[in-house]
Amino acid sequence: MSALYYIPDTMLALRQKGGVSEAALSDTAQIRQYVELMEVPVPKPGPGEVLIKVSRGSMNPNDLYHIMGVYSSTLDYPYPRGMGFEAAGVVVANGGGLPGRLRLGKRVAFYSKNGVFAEYVVAEALKLIALPDDVSFRDAASSVANPITGTGMAKLVRKSRSPSFFITAAAGAVARKQILDLV
C-alpha cells in the first residue's frame, strides 16, 4: 500500500449497534443507545481502492433508512456497522493500481457503503470526484448521490417532453445548480 501521509493503526468511527426506531430518530438520548464512537482498525485499501482521510460527511434519507435497519441495500450488513454513505476528504493511500496512484494527495468527494462517519474510509478509486481547490469539503460532502439523482430525473423529464416536474430529491445547492443548467 503506497501512502503519502502518516496513517495510524486505529481510528475513531461512529458505529451503529442496532436498528433505530423511527420514533427514536428525533430523540438524541434514544439514538445514543444505538450508536457508539468506537476505536477500530484503520481499513486497508485493496487493488483499485484508496484510503481517504475524511473531512466531512453528509446525511441523506437513505442514511436514515440504513440507521433504522430498513434500507434494502444494507439489510444484510452486520452490527456493529458503519454509518453514513457520502463524504469528502483527501486520498492518503493507494491499494494498488494507476487510478489510485493518480489520486494520491487529491481532494475528493465519494460514496461508500462502509460508513463514512469515521476518520478514514476505503473507496473505489474510479468512483471518486476530484474537487477543485475552491470547493469546500462542506459543500463537496453532498456532491455525489443527490446531484446524480437530480440530474438523472431532469434528463428523464426532458426526454419525456413533460412541461414540468416536481423533485424533492437532490434539493441541495449543488443539485439545484446542475438541474437549472440542464433545463
Contacts in CASP RR format, 6 or more apart in sequence:
PFRMAT RR
TARGET T0000
AUTHOR 0000-0000-0000
METHOD contacts of the structure
MODEL  1
MSALYYIPDTMLALRQKGGVSEAALSDTAQIRQYVELMEVPVPKPGPGEV
LIKVSRGSMNPNDLYHIMGVYSSTLDYPYPRGMGFEAAGVVVANGGGLPG
RLRLGKRVAFYSKNGVFAEYVVAEALKLIALPDDVSFRDAASSVANPITG
TGMAKLVRKSRSPSFFITAAAGAVARKQILDLV
1 44 0 8 1.000
1 45 0 8 1.000
1 46 0 8 1.000
1 51 0 8 1.000
1 93 0 8 1.000
1 94 0 8 1.000
1 95 0 8 1.000
1 96 0 8 1.000
2 93 0 8 1.000
2 94 0 8 1.000
2 95 0 8 1.000
2 96 0 8 1.000
2 101 0 8 1.000
2 104 0 8 1.000
3 51 0 8 1.000
3 92 0 8 1.000
3 93 0 8 1.000
3 94 0 8 1.000
4 91 0 8 1.000
4 92 0 8 1.000
4 93 0 8 1.000
4 104 0 8 1.000
4 105 0 8 1.000
5 53 0 8 1.000
5 92 0 8 1.000
5 93 0 8 1.000
7 42 0 8 1.000
7 51 0 8 1.000
7 92 0 8 1.000
7 93 0 8 1.000
7 120 0 8 1.000
8 42 0 8 1.000
9 41 0 8 1.000
9 42 0 8 1.000
10 39 0 8 1.000
10 40 0 8 1.000
10 41 0 8 1.000
10 42 0 8 1.000
11 39 0 8 1.000
11 40 0 8 1.000
11 41 0 8 1.000
11 42 0 8 1.000
11 118 0 8 1.000
11 119 0 8 1.000
11 120 0 8 1.000
12 37 0 8 1.000
12 38 0 8 1.000
12 39 0 8 1.000
12 40 0 8 1.000
12 118 0 8 1.000
12 119 0 8 1.000
13 37 0 8 1.000
13 38 0 8 1.000
13 40 0 8 1.000
13 82 0 8 1.000
13 115 0 8 1.000
13 117 0 8 1.000
13 118 0 8 1.000
13 119 0 8 1.000
14 35 0 8 1.000
14 36 0 8 1.000
14 37 0 8 1.000
14 38 0 8 1.000
14 82 0 8 1.000
14 83 0 8 1.000
14 117 0 8 1.000
14 118 0 8 1.000
15 35 0 8 1.000
15 36 0 8 1.000
15 37 0 8 1.000
15 38 0 8 1.000
15 40 0 8 1.000
15 80 0 8 1.000
15 81 0 8 1.000
15 82 0 8 1.000
15 83 0 8 1.000
16 34 0 8 1.000
16 35 0 8 1.000
16 67 0 8 1.000
16 79 0 8 1.000
16 80 0 8 1.000
16 81 0 8 1.000
16 82 0 8 1.000
16 83 0 8 1.000
17 33 0 8 1.000
17 34 0 8 1.000
17 35 0 8 1.000
17 36 0 8 1.000
17 79 0 8 1.000
17 80 0 8 1.000
18 34 0 8 1.000
18 69 0 8 1.000
18 79 0 8 1.000
18 80 0 8 1.000
19 34 0 8 1.000
19 67 0 8 1.000
19 68 0 8 1.000
19 69 0 8 1.000
19 79 0 8 1.000
20 30 0 8 1.000
20 31 0 8 1.000
20 34 0 8 1.000
20 67 0 8 1.000
20 68 0 8 1.000
20 69 0 8 1.000
21 30 0 8 1.000
21 68 0 8 1.000
22 68 0 8 1.000
23 30 0 8 1.000
24 30 0 8 1.000
24 31 0 8 1.000
24 33 0 8 1.000
24 34 0 8 1.000
25 31 0 8 1.000
25 64 0 8 1.000
25 67 0 8 1.000
25 68 0 8 1.000
34 67 0 8 1.000
35 83 0 8 1.000
36 80 0 8 1.000
38 80 0 8 1.000
40 118 0 8 1.000
42 51 0 8 1.000
42 119 0 8 1.000
42 120 0 8 1.000
43 51 0 8 1.000
43 114 0 8 1.000
43 120 0 8 1.000
43 121 0 8 1.000
43 122 0 8 1.000
44 51 0 8 1.000
44 95 0 8 1.000
44 122 0 8 1.000
45 51 0 8 1.000
45 93 0 8 1.000
45 94 0 8 1.000
45 95 0 8 1.000
45 96 0 8 1.000
45 122 0 8 1.000
46 95 0 8 1.000
46 96 0 8 1.000
46 122 0 8 1.000
47 95 0 8 1.000
47 96 0 8 1.000
47 97 0 8 1.000
48 94 0 8 1.000
48 95 0 8 1.000
48 96 0 8 1.000
48 97 0 8 1.000
48 99 0 8 1.000
48 100 0 8 1.000
48 124 0 8 1.000
48 125 0 8 1.000
48 126 0 8 1.000
49 95 0 8 1.000
49 96 0 8 1.000
49 100 0 8 1.000
49 122 0 8 1.000
49 123 0 8 1.000
49 124 0 8 1.000
49 125 0 8 1.000
50 91 0 8 1.000
50 93 0 8 1.000
50 94 0 8 1.000
50 95 0 8 1.000
50 100 0 8 1.000
50 103 0 8 1.000
50 104 0 8 1.000
50 122 0 8 1.000
50 123 0 8 1.000
50 124 0 8 1.000
50 125 0 8 1.000
50 128 0 8 1.000
51 91 0 8 1.000
51 92 0 8 1.000
51 93 0 8 1.000
51 94 0 8 1.000
51 95 0 8 1.000
51 120 0 8 1.000
51 121 0 8 1.000
51 122 0 8 1.000
52 87 0 8 1.000
52 89 0 8 1.000
52 90 0 8 1.000
52 91 0 8 1.000
52 92 0 8 1.000
52 108 0 8 1.000
52 110 0 8 1.000
52 120 0 8 1.000
52 121 0 8 1.000
52 122 0 8 1.000
52 123 0 8 1.000
53 89 0 8 1.000
53 90 0 8 1.000
53 92 0 8 1.000
53 119 0 8 1.000
53 120 0 8 1.000
54 87 0 8 1.000
54 88 0 8 1.000
54 89 0 8 1.000
54 116 0 8 1.000
54 117 0 8 1.000
54 118 0 8 1.000
54 119 0 8 1.000
54 120 0 8 1.000
54 121 0 8 1.000
55 87 0 8 1.000
55 88 0 8 1.000
55 89 0 8 1.000
55 90 0 8 1.000
55 137 0 8 1.000
55 141 0 8 1.000
56 87 0 8 1.000
56 88 0 8 1.000
56 89 0 8 1.000
56 137 0 8 1.000
56 138 0 8 1.000
56 140 0 8 1.000
56 141 0 8 1.000
57 84 0 8 1.000
57 86 0 8 1.000
57 87 0 8 1.000
57 88 0 8 1.000
57 116 0 8 1.000
57 117 0 8 1.000
57 141 0 8 1.000
58 84 0 8 1.000
58 86 0 8 1.000
58 87 0 8 1.000
58 141 0 8 1.000
58 142 0 8 1.000
59 84 0 8 1.000
60 85 0 8 1.000
60 86 0 8 1.000
60 142 0 8 1.000
60 145 0 8 1.000
60 146 0 8 1.000
61 169 0 8 1.000
62 71 0 8 1.000
62 73 0 8 1.000
62 85 0 8 1.000
62 145 0 8 1.000
63 83 0 8 1.000
63 84 0 8 1.000
63 85 0 8 1.000
65 71 0 8 1.000
66 73 0 8 1.000
66 74 0 8 1.000
66 83 0 8 1.000
66 84 0 8 1.000
66 85 0 8 1.000
67 83 0 8 1.000
69 75 0 8 1.000
73 113 0 8 1.000
74 81 0 8 1.000
74 113 0 8 1.000
77 113 0 8 1.000
81 115 0 8 1.000
82 114 0 8 1.000
82 115 0 8 1.000
82 117 0 8 1.000
82 118 0 8 1.000
83 115 0 8 1.000
83 116 0 8 1.000
83 117 0 8 1.000
84 115 0 8 1.000
84 116 0 8 1.000
84 117 0 8 1.000
85 111 0 8 1.000
85 112 0 8 1.000
85 113 0 8 1.000
85 115 0 8 1.000
85 116 0 8 1.000
85 145 0 8 1.000
86 109 0 8 1.000
86 110 0 8 1.000
86 111 0 8 1.000
86 116 0 8 1.000
86 141 0 8 1.000
86 142 0 8 1.000
86 144 0 8 1.000
86 145 0 8 1.000
87 109 0 8 1.000
87 110 0 8 1.000
87 112 0 8 1.000
87 116 0 8 1.000
87 121 0 8 1.000
87 141 0 8 1.000
88 107 0 8 1.000
88 108 0 8 1.000
88 109 0 8 1.000
88 110 0 8 1.000
88 131 0 8 1.000
88 137 0 8 1.000
88 140 0 8 1.000
88 141 0 8 1.000
88 143 0 8 1.000
89 107 0 8 1.000
89 108 0 8 1.000
89 109 0 8 1.000
89 110 0 8 1.000
89 137 0 8 1.000
89 140 0 8 1.000
90 105 0 8 1.000
90 106 0 8 1.000
90 107 0 8 1.000
90 108 0 8 1.000
91 100 0 8 1.000
91 103 0 8 1.000
91 104 0 8 1.000
91 105 0 8 1.000
91 106 0 8 1.000
91 108 0 8 1.000
91 128 0 8 1.000
92 104 0 8 1.000
92 105 0 8 1.000
92 120 0 8 1.000
93 104 0 8 1.000
94 100 0 8 1.000
94 101 0 8 1.000
94 103 0 8 1.000
94 104 0 8 1.000
94 125 0 8 1.000
97 125 0 8 1.000
99 125 0 8 1.000
99 126 0 8 1.000
100 125 0 8 1.000
103 125 0 8 1.000
103 128 0 8 1.000
103 130 0 8 1.000
106 128 0 8 1.000
106 130 0 8 1.000
106 131 0 8 1.000
107 130 0 8 1.000
107 131 0 8 1.000
107 133 0 8 1.000
107 135 0 8 1.000
107 137 0 8 1.000
107 140 0 8 1.000
108 128 0 8 1.000
108 129 0 8 1.000
108 130 0 8 1.000
108 131 0 8 1.000
108 140 0 8 1.000
109 128 0 8 1.000
109 129 0 8 1.000
109 131 0 8 1.000
109 140 0 8 1.000
109 141 0 8 1.000
109 143 0 8 1.000
109 144 0 8 1.000
110 116 0 8 1.000
110 121 0 8 1.000
110 123 0 8 1.000
110 127 0 8 1.000
110 128 0 8 1.000
110 129 0 8 1.000
110 144 0 8 1.000
111 123 0 8 1.000
111 127 0 8 1.000
111 144 0 8 1.000
111 145 0 8 1.000
112 121 0 8 1.000
112 122 0 8 1.000
112 123 0 8 1.000
114 121 0 8 1.000
114 122 0 8 1.000
114 123 0 8 1.000
115 121 0 8 1.000
129 140 0 8 1.000
129 143 0 8 1.000
129 144 0 8 1.000
131 137 0 8 1.000
131 140 0 8 1.000
135 143 0 8 1.000
139 173 0 8 1.000
139 174 0 8 1.000
142 172 0 8 1.000
142 174 0 8 1.000
143 174 0 8 1.000
146 169 0 8 1.000
146 170 0 8 1.000
146 171 0 8 1.000
146 172 0 8 1.000
146 174 0 8 1.000
146 175 0 8 1.000
147 170 0 8 1.000
147 174 0 8 1.000
147 175 0 8 1.000
147 178 0 8 1.000
148 170 0 8 1.000
149 169 0 8 1.000
149 170 0 8 1.000
149 175 0 8 1.000
150 167 0 8 1.000
150 169 0 8 1.000
150 170 0 8 1.000
150 175 0 8 1.000
150 178 0 8 1.000
150 179 0 8 1.000
151 170 0 8 1.000
151 175 0 8 1.000
151 178 0 8 1.000
151 179 0 8 1.000
151 182 0 8 1.000
153 165 0 8 1.000
153 167 0 8 1.000
153 169 0 8 1.000
153 170 0 8 1.000
154 165 0 8 1.000
154 167 0 8 1.000
154 178 0 8 1.000
154 179 0 8 1.000
154 182 0 8 1.000
154 183 0 8 1.000
155 182 0 8 1.000
157 165 0 8 1.000
157 183 0 8 1.000
158 182 0 8 1.000
158 183 0 8 1.000
167 179 0 8 1.000
170 176 0 8 1.000
170 179 0 8 1.000
END
